[in-house]
């Protein structure tokens, strides 16, 4: 009697799963094979897909090999022109226009390795998309489908006539026939959809699958604003005698922000150097070392205040010692008690000369209950690449704690923050120190006019200024910014700096 048959040698494993960063090279190679003659994805496209909507990027793996994939994003389709192009709907392939609050899943590509098309991989990928739409309670799936056999009939019939013949099963089209079989219905035919799709003569069929399980949510139809209130503290530097005196001043401003119903309270860069005045240490290197000793008290104070007053706090910045190096670090203290930090990346000559500050390495974007935000400390806002990287990572507001001693230094921060707001269609916030610390080296004088800036377009504040303090006076400015208006203007504003970037000509390469 023979031994028991080993079934494992007959198994062929197919897995439908999310795409990971390690799959990117395989996806690019697969696309070149599936769509010869068309420009394939590049790595930056696929990294952007995973950054903005990882759930929508799906692949089929067979025996350890990627043999199919599909990509998608979420949109509010009503906000797009019916005659949109592939570049319009995908932000030139980068899907930075992905809207988590939208209610249409838009499929931008499906591909299957030619040698494996008998395994019904396309059906599996389409079903994975349907499951995603059901899971996220999306109203429908919309796709702009190629009609790759149309070039064979273009001399004898219009795109409409060709599509009708395919629907009647008189002509077979590998894409359109497949989509009709998968319960998609025709909405319209769009010209100039994919400029390099010569087989389809640049036409595409706009198709839709309706999710019968969709449950309407009233807020998704009537959400016309997403206000975020910001309280910017123009903090006065003055000699103090104890940490308790510093804490009392900080708590006062946090209370002011909370009483106004603020979502964020923003303090300036290096305002904790006020604590240097306690010891009156004259040697800068020793003074900064003494300041780092307050780090735990500083973090405990702001964590407690954020929770107690129910406000997210941008805790200015503070010198922190880590592994025998000193960094200029800005902390985000969320009102749920969690903490994040952003290192200053560009160190000024003065910081190097007087204190020996080390530079950070990473541009971070933080999730909050008011959307994604970034923090760029003083000098960092003067480097436009950082703001663009943060925007591409999803930030809607960039907070810039700053510390400048004269009007020229202040204006560098201000003008650059306003430029970043226009360039990136983003809100920027600057918070600076005033007053003086006569006994503290390199912190003796201060100049500031703190402010909240918006992009420059009709729906935003006049002159792009939501609010600003009077120069060199201890005070706060409180203003509301609207993230819904920001989203709409990025899509349909008078100018659309994010959508209109020439990524075919230039890109910013972030190396981290």
Rosetta blueprint (number, residue, H / E / L):
1 X L
2 X L
3 X L
4 X L
5 X L
6 X L
7 X H
8 X H
9 X H
10 X H
11 X L
12 X L
13 X L
14 X E
15 X E
16 X E
17 X E
18 X E
19 X L
20 X L
21 X H
22 X H
23 X H
24 X H
25 X H
26 X H
27 X H
28 X H
29 X H
30 X H
31 X H
32 X H
33 X H
34 X H
35 X L
36 X L
37 X L
38 X L
39 X L
40 X L
41 X L
42 X L
43 X H
44 X H
45 X H
46 X H
47 X H
48 X H
49 X H
50 X H
51 X H
52 X H
53 X H
54 X H
55 X H
56 X H
57 X L
58 X E
59 X E
60 X E
61 X E
62 X E
63 X L
64 X L
65 X E
66 X E
67 X E
68 X E
69 X E
70 X E
71 X E
72 X E
73 X E
74 X E
75 X E
76 X L
77 X H
78 X H
79 X H
80 X L
81 X L
82 X L
83 X L
84 X L
85 X L
86 X H
87 X H
88 X H
89 X H
90 X H
91 X L
92 X L
93 X L
94 X L
95 X L
96 X L
97 X L
98 X L
99 X L
100 X L
101 X L
102 X L
103 X L
104 X E
105 X E
106 X E
107 X E
108 X E
109 X E
110 X E
111 X E
112 X E
113 X L
114 X H
115 X H
116 X H
117 X H
118 X H
119 X H
120 X L
121 X H
122 X H
123 X H
124 X H
125 X H
126 X H
127 X H
128 X H
129 X H
130 X H
131 X H
132 X H
133 X H
134 X H
135 X H
136 X L
137 X L
138 X L
139 X L
140 X E
141 X E
142 X E
143 X E
144 X E
145 X E
146 X L
147 X L
148 X L
149 X L
150 X H
151 X H
152 X H
153 X L
154 X L
155 X L
156 X L
157 X L
158 X L
159 X H
160 X H
161 X H
162 X H
163 X H
164 X H
165 X H
166 X H
167 X H
168 X L
169 X L
170 X L
171 X L
172 X L
173 X L
174 X L
175 X L
176 X H
177 X H
178 X H
179 X H
180 X H
181 X H
182 X L
183 X L
184 X L
185 X E
186 X E
187 X E
188 X E
189 X E
190 X E
191 X L
192 X L
193 X L
194 X L
195 X L
196 X L
197 X L
198 X L
199 X L
200 X L
201 X L
202 X L
203 X L
204 X E
205 X E
206 X E
207 X E
208 X E
209 X E
210 X E
211 X L
212 X L
213 X L
214 X L
215 X L
216 X L
217 X L
218 X H
219 X H
220 X H
221 X H
222 X H
223 X L
224 X L
225 X L
226 X L
227 X E
228 X E
229 X E
230 X E
231 X E
232 X E
233 X E
234 X E
235 X E
236 X E
237 X E
238 X L
239 X L
240 X L
241 X L
242 X L
243 X H
244 X H
245 X H
246 X H
247 X H
248 X H
249 X H
250 X H
251 X H
252 X H
253 X H
254 X H
255 X H
256 X H
257 X H
258 X H
259 X H
260 X L
261 X L
262 X L
263 X L
264 X E
265 X E
266 X E
267 X E
268 X L
269 X L
270 X L
271 X H
272 X H
273 X H
274 X H
275 X H
276 X H
277 X H
278 X H
279 X L
280 X L
281 X L
282 X L
283 X L
284 X H
285 X H
286 X H
287 X H
288 X H
289 X H
290 X H
291 X H
292 X H
293 X L
294 X L
295 X H
296 X H
297 X H
298 X H
299 X H
300 X H
301 X H
302 X H
303 X H
304 X H
305 X H
306 X H
307 X H
308 X H
309 X L
310 X L
311 X L
312 X E
313 X E
314 X E
315 X E
316 X L
317 X L
318 X E
319 X E
320 X E
321 X E
322 X E
323 X L
324 X L
325 X E
326 X E
327 X E
328 X E
329 X E
330 X E
331 X E
332 X E
333 X E
334 X L
335 X L
336 X L
337 X L
338 X L
339 X E
340 X E
341 X E
342 X E
343 X E
344 X L
345 X L
346 X L
347 X L
348 X L
349 X H
350 X H
351 X H
352 X H
353 X H
354 X H
355 X H
356 X L
357 X L
358 X E
359 X L
360 X L
361 X L
362 X L
363 X L
364 X L
365 X L
366 X E
367 X E
368 X E
369 X L
370 X L
371 X E
372 X E
373 X E
374 X E
375 X E
376 X L
377 X L
378 X H
379 X H
380 X H
381 X H
382 X H
383 X L
384 X H
385 X H
386 X H
387 X H
388 X H
389 X H
390 X H
391 X H
392 X H
393 X L
394 X L
395 X L
396 X L
397 X E
398 X E
399 X E
400 X E
401 X E
402 X L
403 X L
404 X E
405 X L
406 X L
407 X H
408 X H
409 X H
410 X H
411 X H
412 X H
413 X H
414 X H
415 X H
416 X H
417 X H
418 X H
419 X H
420 X H
421 X H
422 X H
423 X H
424 X H
425 X L
426 X L
427 X E
428 X E
429 X E
430 X E
431 X E
432 X L
433 X E
434 X E
435 X E
436 X E
437 X L
438 X L
439 X L
440 X L
441 X L
442 X L
443 X L
444 X L
445 X E
446 X L
447 X E
448 X L
449 X L
450 X L
451 X E
452 X E
453 X E
454 X L
455 X L
456 X L
457 X L
458 X L
459 X L
460 X L
461 X L
462 X H
463 X H
464 X H
465 X E
466 X E
467 X E
468 X E
469 X L
470 X L
471 X L
472 X L
473 X L
474 X L
475 X E
476 X E
477 X E
478 X E
479 X E
480 X E
481 X E
482 X E
483 X H
484 X H
485 X H
486 X H
487 X H
488 X H
489 X H
490 X H
491 X H
492 X H
493 X L
494 X L
495 X L
496 X L
497 X L
498 X L
499 X L
500 X L
501 X L
502 X L
503 X L
504 X L
505 X L
506 X L
507 X L
508 X L
509 X L
510 X L
511 X L
512 X L
